[in-house]
Amino acid sequence: MRLPTLVAALVSILVVAACNQSPPGPLHKTDRVAKAEASMAACKKRVGLDDVATPSGMVLDDPATRGQEMTPEMAGQLRLKVQCALELNELLAARQ
């Protein structure tokens, strides 16, 4: 007789404990953008492309530049899109 009461009490405690946990809130947009920009800057520094502008998208084969001669700026942006893909994806998502 004591076992069912003990089990019911234990389940009640677990339910109350689970309900009282507040979920971690999402970062505010400005915090997320700032964190993503810092991460992107660190990646650019790590790959040695500090002076290359951050790409505005992830498209590797851009129809607007298809067929054009590869410039150092285009090569740098392409390299950033590949080597800093995770950081760039997060930055672009944070800016939306």
Long-range contacts (C-beta under 8 A, 24 or more apart in sequence): 29-94, 32-94, 33-91, 33-94, 33-95, 35-94, 36-87, 36-90, 36-91, 36-93, 36-94, 36-95, 37-91, 39-87, 39-90, 39-91, 40-84, 40-87, 40-88, 40-90, 40-91, 42-87, 43-80, 43-83, 43-84, 43-87, 44-80, 44-84, 47-79, 47-80, 47-83, 47-84, 49-76, 49-79, 49-80, 51-76, 52-76, 52-77, 52-79, 52-80, 53-77, 54-80, 54-88, 54-91, 55-80, 55-81, 55-88, 56-92, 57-92, 58-85, 58-88, 58-89, 58-92
